[in-house]
Amino acid sequence: MSALTKEEKRQHRHSRVRKKILGTVARPRMNVFKSLNHIYVQIIDDFEGRTLVAASSNDKELKGKIKTGGNIEAAKTVGVLASKRAIEKGIKKIIFDRGGYPYHGRVKALADAAREGGLQF
């Protein structure tokens, strides 16, 4: 048996958490994915299998505002943008899904910025 890669371990943690977390119409799930160069957020209604809101560090709105998409400042900006778009759609309460990533650094910065933007979780 070969050792699991870092990504396989993350996917295993994510699937373990996803067994318990389910986004509803009243409280959709806010999912985070990060790569080396960008960070992505989706607010998802799992019952319908629909993405209600999406934001990322390579959005057209953020092209001139952030220098690079793979740092904490970019994560904060994406968190604010996601919360703004969610509130425009009438979403105020969400369930946060960190995607198997540790809750620090970019993930924590994004979550804190989304809270400051008006989302409750």
Secondary structure, DSSP 8 states (H G I E B T S, - for coil): -----HHHHHHHHHHHHHTT----SSS-EEEEEE-SS-EEEEEEETTTTEEEEEEETT-GGGTTT-S-SSSHHHHHHHHHHHHHHHHHTT--B-EEE-TTS-SSTHHHHHHHHHHHTT-B-
